[in-house]
Each structure stands twice: as C-alpha cells, then as structure tokens.
Amino acid sequence: MNHRTAIALSAAVIAAAGLTACGGSAKSGSRPASSPTGSAAPSAEQGQSKAISDAEARLGIPPKPDPATQARYIAALDAISRDIVNAKPERAVSRGRSTCGTIHSFRKDYAKQVEQTRLRFSGTTQFSTEQAEKILKAVHIHLCPKN
C-alpha cells in the first residue's frame, strides 16, 4: 500500500467515525436525556476510538506515547534542533506518529523514509537530509521501535 493510499484510508476511517458520532434520531423523545449508568455514550465513543486505533495500527501508526516516552522523544528532537518541536510538542508527536506509518509503508525504501520525514517536519525551517535521518531515527526509537 503506498503512502497516499494509506492517508486516504485513514481519512476515510476518521470521516466514517465522525459521521457515526453525528448520527442519531431527530425525535427528542426517542431516548432518555441521560443514561442512568452513563455507559451508553462512552461505549459508542470507545467503539469509534477502537476503530480508529485499529485502522492506525494496520497503517503502522502507533498510539500516542505515554508522558515519559513523549518527554524522551521531544528531548531527542531538541538535541537535533530546537526548531523541530518549536514549543509545539503535540504537533511533533503527531508528525512522528505519521512518520511511523511511512516507515511501515516503505520498509525497504530508506531514502523514501528520509525524504518523507524531511518534508513532514520541515515548515518555516527547512531540515537537511542529515537532520531528517536523525529525526527518523528518533521517531523509530521512541515512537515505533517495532516498525
């Protein structure tokens, strides 16, 4: 599966989950205002969340890291260049998780992995191929060592 197909599949799964979340009956009396046990809404959300996490797992995208792992990952990126995280750790984690999908999709094409990483992490600051290789290594070590 190529990277664009993987992204399209992810978008479709997320869109389907969003449509499911928006569904419901237009009749106000068709269901109680609140659940006495509070279990109805969380189970639907859990189902959608599980569907998304299952789709991401198939694409090689790991779950969000725990705080300790995230801190080590951010420290590794900061050691490469302070411009990578740039006070936006959630964005750096998101880009790293997406990079795990690239590693998964292009297992035998290291050059493609590096180039995709360079493009994904570059913004106002353009990163070199050497920096992208270091970023890729940090992502692989901290976010998706099994890929």
N, CA, C and O of each residue as an XYZ file, in Angstrom:
588
protein
N       0.854     -1.162      0.000
C       0.000      0.000      0.000
C       0.902      1.227      0.000
O       1.816      1.318      0.820
N       0.661      2.174     -0.906
C       1.509      3.354     -0.932
C       1.024      4.379      0.091
O      -0.065      4.257      0.651
N       1.851      5.376      0.317
C       1.602      6.355      1.363
C       0.296      7.126      1.121
O      -0.462      7.359      2.062
N       0.034      7.515     -0.102
C      -1.200      8.266     -0.393
C      -2.435      7.413     -0.149
O      -3.445      7.904      0.354
N      -2.355      6.144     -0.503
C      -3.479      5.240     -0.245
C      -3.690      5.099      1.251
O      -4.828      5.096      1.721
N      -2.602      4.981      2.005
C      -2.691      4.857      3.452
C      -3.329      6.097      4.062
O      -4.169      5.985      4.955
N      -2.943      7.266      3.592
C      -3.515      8.513      4.103
C      -5.002      8.583      3.754
O      -5.822      8.967      4.588
N      -5.345      8.213      2.525
C      -6.750      8.241      2.110
C      -7.582      7.286      2.952
O      -8.704      7.613      3.339
N      -7.035      6.100      3.239
C      -7.742      5.129      4.063
C      -7.938      5.678      5.465
O      -9.018      5.537      6.038
N      -6.911      6.301      6.025
C      -7.018      6.897      7.361
C      -8.104      7.965      7.377
O      -8.922      8.012      8.296
N      -8.112      8.817      6.364
C      -9.106      9.883      6.293
C     -10.518      9.309      6.198
O     -11.447      9.829      6.816
N     -10.675      8.249      5.431
C     -11.991      7.629      5.289
C     -12.473      7.049      6.608
O     -13.644      7.187      6.961
N     -11.572      6.399      7.336
C     -11.940      5.807      8.629
C     -12.330      6.897      9.613
O     -13.319      6.769     10.335
N     -11.545      7.973      9.638
C     -11.841      9.072     10.558
C     -13.160      9.744     10.186
O     -13.952     10.083     11.066
N     -13.402      9.940      8.884
C     -14.657     10.549      8.436
C     -15.849      9.672      8.795
O     -16.880     10.170      9.247
N     -15.705      8.365      8.592
C     -16.794      7.447      8.927
C     -17.077      7.476     10.418
O     -18.234      7.446     10.837
N     -16.024      7.534     11.218
C     -16.207      7.602     12.663
C     -16.916      8.904     13.042
O     -17.771      8.913     13.928
N     -16.564      9.987     12.379
C     -17.205     11.268     12.650
C     -18.672     11.268     12.269
O     -19.501     11.817     12.995
N     -19.004     10.659     11.136
C     -20.402     10.584     10.719
C     -21.213      9.744     11.686
O     -22.362     10.069     11.985
N     -20.623      8.670     12.173
C     -21.307      7.817     13.144
C     -21.571      8.602     14.420
O     -22.632      8.462     15.029
N     -20.607      9.429     14.827
C     -20.751     10.215     16.042
C     -21.855     11.257     15.897
O     -22.496     11.619     16.884
N     -22.082     11.741     14.684
C     -23.084     12.776     14.453
C     -24.479     12.204     14.249
O     -25.459     12.949     14.276
N     -24.584     10.909     14.049
C     -25.875     10.281     13.773
C     -26.767     10.273     14.988
O     -26.320     10.519     16.109
N     -28.006      9.993     14.761
C     -28.950      9.926     15.866
C     -30.328     10.241     15.355
O     -30.516     10.536     14.174
N     -31.265     10.181     16.222
C     -32.647     10.417     15.859
C     -32.995     11.889     16.018
O     -32.513     12.556     16.934
N     -33.822     12.382     15.134
C     -34.265     13.765     15.219
C     -35.351     13.921     16.271
O     -35.602     15.036     16.727
N     -36.003     12.829     16.669
C     -37.060     12.882     17.674
C     -36.429     13.067     19.046
O     -35.574     12.283     19.458
N     -36.851     14.090     19.734
C     -36.260     14.360     21.041
C     -36.699     13.343     22.077
O     -35.992     13.126     23.061
N     -37.840     12.718     21.882
C     -38.334     11.769     22.866
C     -37.899     10.343     22.601
O     -38.339      9.441     23.315
N     -37.068     10.096     21.622
C     -36.716      8.730     21.262
C     -35.733      8.078     22.210
O     -35.567      6.859     22.185
N     -35.083      8.862     23.039
C     -34.164      8.277     24.010
C     -34.129      9.172     25.241
O     -34.443     10.360     25.168
N     -33.746      8.590     26.363
C     -33.728      9.395     27.583
C     -32.668     10.500     27.491
O     -31.673     10.362     26.779
N     -32.899     11.588     28.217
C     -31.980     12.725     28.207
C     -30.606     12.334     28.723
O     -29.588     12.837     28.248
N     -30.582     11.441     29.690
C     -29.294     10.976     30.185
C     -29.421      9.519     30.592
O     -30.493      9.055     30.980
N     -28.339      8.829     30.499
C     -28.323      7.417     30.851
C     -28.078      7.287     32.346
O     -27.161      7.917     32.872
N     -28.882      6.477     33.048
C     -28.687      6.352     34.482
C     -27.305      5.777     34.829
O     -26.724      6.135     35.854
N     -26.794      4.910     33.997
C     -25.482      4.324     34.289
C     -24.364      5.107     33.646
O     -23.205      4.962     34.035
N     -24.690      5.940     32.662
C     -23.670      6.713     31.982
C     -22.810      5.868     31.046
O     -21.742      6.307     30.617
N     -23.272      4.651     30.725
C     -22.439      3.751     29.934
C     -22.730      3.802     28.434
O     -21.914      3.320     27.649
N     -23.853      4.364     28.010
C     -24.208      4.333     26.594
C     -23.258      5.185     25.743
O     -22.715      4.698     24.751
N     -23.060      6.421     26.116
C     -22.187      7.296     25.322
C     -20.733      6.837     25.326
O     -20.117      6.787     24.261
N     -20.163      6.503     26.475
C     -18.763      6.075     26.443
C     -18.530      4.825     25.594
O     -17.483      4.718     24.955
N     -19.461      3.884     25.565
C     -19.228      2.678     24.776
C     -19.244      2.993     23.286
O     -18.491      2.385     22.526
N     -20.084      3.930     22.851
C     -20.080      4.338     21.442
C     -18.774      5.048     21.106
O     -18.174      4.801     20.060
N     -18.344      5.926     21.998
C     -17.067      6.620     21.788
C     -15.909      5.640     21.799
O     -14.974      5.764     21.008
N     -15.972      4.664     22.696
C     -14.909      3.664     22.767
C     -14.868      2.850     21.477
O     -13.788      2.521     20.986
N     -16.024      2.526     20.933
C     -16.082      1.769     19.681
C     -15.462      2.547     18.532
O     -14.707      1.993     17.734
N     -15.783      3.828     18.451
C     -15.208      4.672     17.403
C     -13.705      4.824     17.604
O     -12.929      4.746     16.653
N     -13.312      5.038     18.842
C     -11.893      5.182     19.147
C     -11.142      3.900     18.810
O     -10.029      3.951     18.286
N     -11.739      2.761     19.104
C     -11.104      1.473     18.795
C     -10.990      1.291     17.288
O      -9.965      0.814     16.801
N     -12.028      1.662     16.542
C     -11.978      1.538     15.078
C     -10.853      2.394     14.503
O     -10.137      1.963     13.599
N     -10.702      3.597     15.026
C      -9.641      4.483     14.548
C      -8.279      3.924     14.925
O      -7.373      3.881     14.092
N      -8.126      3.494     16.173
C      -6.821      2.964     16.590
C      -6.488      1.670     15.850
O      -5.319      1.415     15.560
N      -7.497      0.846     15.537
C      -7.248     -0.371     14.749
C      -6.785     -0.020     13.333
O      -5.860     -0.638     12.806
N      -7.430      0.971     12.724
C      -7.035      1.395     11.374
C      -5.629      1.974     11.394
O      -4.829      1.692     10.502
N      -5.327      2.771     12.390
C      -3.986      3.333     12.503
C      -2.953      2.222     12.688
O      -1.886      2.260     12.077
N      -3.260      1.248     13.517
C      -2.327      0.143     13.753
C      -2.034     -0.612     12.455
O      -0.892     -0.996     12.203
N      -3.067     -0.824     11.632
C      -2.856     -1.500     10.349
C      -1.934     -0.694      9.439
O      -1.232     -1.259      8.600
N      -1.937      0.623      9.608
C      -1.098      1.510      8.798
C       0.277      1.736      9.428
O       1.100      2.474      8.887
N       0.519      1.097     10.574
C       1.810      1.233     11.241
C       1.919      2.460     12.125
O       3.020      2.835     12.528
N       0.795      3.092     12.431
C       0.793      4.288     13.269
C       0.526      3.859     14.708
O      -0.531      3.303     15.008
N       1.485      4.117     15.597
C       1.321      3.684     16.988
C       0.365      4.595     17.751
O       0.046      5.695     17.299
N      -0.087      4.127     18.913
C      -0.908      5.008     19.754
C      -0.063      6.172     20.275
O       1.164      6.150     20.180
N      -0.726      7.178     20.818
C       0.012      8.304     21.393
C       0.889      7.774     22.526
O       0.469      6.902     23.287
N       2.104      8.304     22.634
C       3.010      7.803     23.673
C       2.600      8.262     25.068
O       1.905      9.265     25.232
N       3.047      7.505     26.066
C       2.824      7.932     27.444
C       3.711      9.154     27.718
O       4.631      9.423     26.945
N       3.458      9.889     28.791
C       4.215     11.122     29.052
C       5.740     10.928     29.125
O       6.488     11.773     28.632
N       6.199      9.849     29.721
C       7.649      9.625     29.835
C       8.272      9.382     28.461
O       9.340      9.914     28.161
N       7.615      8.586     27.632
C       8.115      8.316     26.288
C       8.094      9.594     25.460
O       9.037      9.877     24.722
N       7.018     10.364     25.584
C       6.929     11.625     24.847
C       8.060     12.560     25.263
O       8.655     13.220     24.411
N       8.363     12.626     26.546
C       9.429     13.510     27.021
C      10.781     13.092     26.436
O      11.572     13.947     26.036
N      11.050     11.792     26.384
C      12.313     11.318     25.801
C      12.370     11.629     24.309
O      13.417     12.023     23.796
N      11.257     11.454     23.617
C      11.177     11.744     22.183
C      11.425     13.231     21.911
O      12.208     13.584     21.030
N      10.756     14.089     22.669
C      10.913     15.538     22.498
C      12.358     15.941     22.797
O      12.926     16.777     22.094
N      12.948     15.355     23.830
C      14.350     15.661     24.161
C      15.279     15.238     23.017
O      16.234     15.946     22.696
N      14.999     14.091     22.408
C      15.820     13.626     21.276
C      15.701     14.579     20.094
O      16.697     14.874     19.432
N      14.490     15.061     19.823
C      14.307     16.022     18.728
C      15.001     17.344     19.042
O      15.636     17.935     18.167
N      14.885     17.810     20.282
C      15.534     19.058     20.674
C      17.051     18.957     20.563
O      17.724     19.948     20.279
N      17.587     17.758     20.786
C      19.039     17.560     20.657
C      19.485     17.701     19.197
O      20.626     18.076     18.927
N      18.584     17.401     18.263
C      18.889     17.553     16.829
C      18.798     19.026     16.447
O      19.720     19.579     15.848
N      17.676     19.660     16.800
C      17.457     21.083     16.531
C      16.261     21.549     17.356
O      15.217     20.897     17.368
N      16.415     22.662     18.035
C      15.307     23.216     18.825
C      14.153     23.658     17.918
O      13.031     23.838     18.391
N      14.420     23.830     16.638
C      13.391     24.266     15.692
C      12.411     23.157     15.312
O      11.374     23.438     14.711
N      12.716     21.915     15.646
C      11.827     20.815     15.263
C      10.534     20.887     16.066
O       9.441     20.916     15.499
N      10.665     20.914     17.384
C       9.477     20.948     18.255
C       8.913     22.363     18.302
O       7.703     22.560     18.189
N       9.788     23.340     18.467
C       9.398     24.748     18.423
C       8.199     25.045     19.327
O       7.245     25.706     18.916
N       8.266     24.546     20.563
C       7.226     24.761     21.580
C       5.869     24.149     21.210
O       4.838     24.552     21.748
N       5.873     23.177     20.290
C       4.623     22.507     19.904
C       4.814     20.989     19.977
O       4.888     20.324     18.944
N       4.893     20.442     21.194
C       5.162     19.009     21.333
C       4.068     18.113     20.745
O       4.371     17.043     20.217
N       2.814     18.528     20.827
C       1.730     17.697     20.271
C       1.876     17.551     18.754
O       1.638     16.478     18.199
N       2.265     18.630     18.101
C       2.473     18.584     16.657
C       3.654     17.674     16.319
O       3.598     16.913     15.353
N       4.720     17.752     17.112
C       5.889     16.897     16.882
C       5.528     15.427     17.070
O       6.011     14.571     16.328
N       4.689     15.131     18.049
C       4.239     13.752     18.271
C       3.369     13.292     17.107
O       3.532     12.177     16.611
N       2.454     14.138     16.673
C       1.592     13.795     15.544
C       2.410     13.499     14.289
O       2.164     12.513     13.594
N       3.373     14.356     14.010
C       4.228     14.147     12.836
C       5.063     12.882     12.995
O       5.301     12.162     12.026
N       5.503     12.618     14.207
C       6.274     11.397     14.453
C       5.441     10.149     14.250
O       5.913      9.182     13.652
N       4.210     10.154     14.738
C       3.324      9.006     14.547
C       3.062      8.780     13.067
O       3.032      7.639     12.608
N       2.873      9.864     12.315
C       2.681      9.734     10.868
C       3.930      9.175     10.199
O       3.841      8.400      9.246
N       5.083      9.568     10.698
C       6.339      9.046     10.166
C       6.442      7.547     10.411
O       7.011      6.827      9.590
N       5.905      7.070     11.516
C       5.866      5.618     11.759
C       5.085      4.915     10.647
O       5.452      3.820     10.220
N       4.015      5.546     10.187
C       3.254      4.993      9.066
C       4.091      4.928      7.805
O       3.979      3.978      7.030
N       4.936      5.939      7.592
C       5.837      5.947      6.440
C       6.856      4.821      6.557
O       7.132      4.130      5.577
N       7.412      4.634      7.740
C       8.366      3.544      7.967
C       7.700      2.210      7.642
O       8.293      1.344      6.999
N       6.467      2.063      8.097
C       5.708      0.830      7.860
C       5.412      0.626      6.373
O       5.534     -0.487      5.860
N       5.031      1.683      5.694
C       4.642      1.582      4.288
C       5.823      1.407      3.338
O       5.681      0.814      2.269
N       6.973      1.917      3.723
C       8.159      1.873      2.854
C       9.327      1.203      3.580
O      10.423      1.757      3.668
N       9.071      0.012      4.093
C      10.066     -0.712      4.894
C      11.408     -0.857      4.192
O      12.456     -0.760      4.832
N      11.389     -1.083      2.902
C      12.621     -1.355      2.163
C      13.152     -0.141      1.403
O      14.098     -0.264      0.626
N      12.557      1.017      1.620
C      12.972      2.222      0.895
C      13.385      3.311      1.883
O      12.630      4.241      2.166
N      14.598      3.168      2.394
C      15.108      4.100      3.401
C      15.151      5.533      2.858
O      14.816      6.474      3.577
N      15.554      5.702      1.620
C      15.625      7.043      1.035
C      14.245      7.713      1.042
O      14.135      8.910      1.307
N      13.210      6.948      0.754
C      11.837      7.475      0.769
C      11.436      7.863      2.201
O      10.812      8.901      2.419
N      11.800      7.023      3.161
C      11.505      7.326      4.559
C      12.151      8.649      4.978
O      11.518      9.488      5.619
N      13.413      8.817      4.607
C      14.146     10.031      4.973
C      13.520     11.253      4.301
O      13.304     12.275      4.953
N      13.229     11.157      3.015
C      12.664     12.296      2.290
C      11.286     12.670      2.835
O      10.991     13.852      3.014
N      10.445     11.678      3.100
C       9.123     11.955      3.663
C       9.241     12.593      5.044
O       8.468     13.487      5.389
N      10.209     12.131      5.829
C      10.439     12.711      7.153
C      10.887     14.165      7.016
O      10.397     15.036      7.735
N      11.806     14.426      6.105
C      12.282     15.791      5.890
C      11.126     16.712      5.510
O      10.998     17.811      6.049
N      10.295     16.262      4.588
C       9.159     17.073      4.150
C       8.137     17.260      5.270
O       7.606     18.356      5.448
N       7.866     16.213      6.013
C       6.843     16.265      7.055
C       7.242     17.215      8.183
O       6.396     17.946      8.698
N       8.506     17.216      8.570
C       8.945     18.026      9.694
C       9.369     19.434      9.288
O       9.449     20.319     10.140
N       9.643     19.656      8.004
C      10.022     20.994      7.560
C       8.787     21.876      7.491
O       7.690     21.421      7.165
N       8.984     23.099      7.794
C       7.921     24.101      7.718
C       8.602     25.399      7.418
O       9.193     25.574      6.352
N       8.520     26.327      8.369
C       9.260     27.569      8.187
C      10.760     27.302      8.231
O      11.552     28.031      7.632
N      11.139     26.246      8.950
C      12.534     25.809      8.976
C      12.661     24.594      8.075
O      11.934     23.614      8.241
N      13.565     24.651      7.139
C      13.813     23.518      6.247
C      14.938     22.673      6.846
O      15.995     23.194      7.202
N      14.704     21.382      6.951
C      15.705     20.499      7.531
C      16.483     19.787      6.429
O      15.953     19.487      5.359
N      17.737     19.530      6.720
C      18.615     18.851      5.768
C      18.330     17.354      5.778
O      17.647     16.848      6.669
N      18.848     16.664      4.797
C      18.718     15.210      4.739
C      19.371     14.582      5.967
O      18.844     13.623      6.530
N      20.510     15.116      6.381
C      21.196     14.596      7.577
C      20.319     14.751      8.821
O      20.210     13.827      9.628
N      19.701     15.912      8.969
C      18.805     16.132     10.104
C      17.591     15.208     10.011
O      17.147     14.663     11.022
N      17.058     15.032      8.812
C      15.903     14.148      8.623
C      16.248     12.718      9.021
O      15.416     12.022      9.603
N      17.454     12.277      8.718
C      17.871     10.935      9.126
C      17.888     10.815     10.647
O      17.488      9.789     11.197
N      18.345     11.854     11.317
C      18.368     11.843     12.783
C      16.948     11.878     13.351
O      16.648     11.195     14.331
N      16.086     12.671     12.735
C      14.682     12.729     13.167
C      14.045     11.354     12.984
O      13.368     10.857     13.883
N      14.261     10.744     11.824
C      13.714      9.418     11.535
C      14.178      8.408     12.585
O      13.388      7.591     13.058
N      15.437      8.467     12.941
C      15.976      7.554     13.948
C      15.297      7.790     15.301
O      14.940      6.831     15.985
N      15.114      9.058     15.694
C      14.446      9.378     16.959
C      13.010      8.876     16.959
O      12.542      8.323     17.954
N      12.320      9.065     15.858
C      10.938      8.579     15.733
C      10.915      7.062     15.901
O      10.119      6.521     16.669
N      11.786      6.396     15.182
C      11.822      4.928     15.193
C      12.130      4.405     16.587
O      11.478      3.471     17.056
N      13.105      4.989     17.249
C      13.496      4.532     18.590
C      12.396      4.778     19.622
O      12.078      3.892     20.415
N      11.818      5.975     19.613
C      10.914      6.366     20.688
C       9.438      6.090     20.429
O       8.695      5.808     21.368
N       9.001      6.166     19.183
C       7.565      6.024     18.917
C       7.160      4.695     18.300
O       6.071      4.190     18.571
N       8.030      4.124     17.470
C       7.627      2.882     16.798
C       8.807      1.917     16.623
O       9.201      1.608     15.499
N       9.357      1.452     17.728
C      10.509      0.546     17.620
C      10.186     -0.790     16.958
O      11.091     -1.486     16.497
N       8.917     -1.151     16.906
C       8.533     -2.439     16.297
C       8.414     -2.358     14.775
O       8.357     -3.392     14.110
N       8.374     -1.149     14.213
C       8.269     -0.983     12.758
C       9.582     -1.301     12.099
O       9.695     -1.220     10.876
